[in-house]
């Protein structure tokens, strides 16, 4: 995995949804597993 320069924590309607990381190759978004497992999560 590439080294991340900056990390943003992404929230959707006050629910933590995942992280957005800046790397040498560009940007990578990764969903939080708990967010994906929650059927009541927005989106």
N, C-alpha and C positions, 0 to 999 in steps of 0.2 A: 504494500500500500504506500502511496505517496505521502510525503510530509505535508501536513495541513499548516497553512500560514495563519489563517483566521477561521474562526468557527462562529456561526450564527445559530442561535436556538430559535426554532420556528414554532409559533403557537397559532392555533386556529380556534377562534372563539374561546380563548383562555385555556385551551387544552394543549399540552406539549405534543407536537406532531413529529418532530425530528430535528436533524441538524443539517446545516448547509455549510460545507467546508470549501475554502479556496486552496487549491493545490497547484503544483507546477503545470499540470495538464489541464486545468480549468476548474470548474465547480462540480461538487458532488453533493447530492442530497440523499440522506438516509432516513427513512421513516423509523420512528420509535416503535418497537414491537408491541408494547402495551396499547399504543394508539391504534394500531392496525387490528388488534384483537378485540377492541371495544366496539360492539355493534351500535352504541349510542354516540360514537364520535362523529363530529361534524364532517361533512365532506361528501 
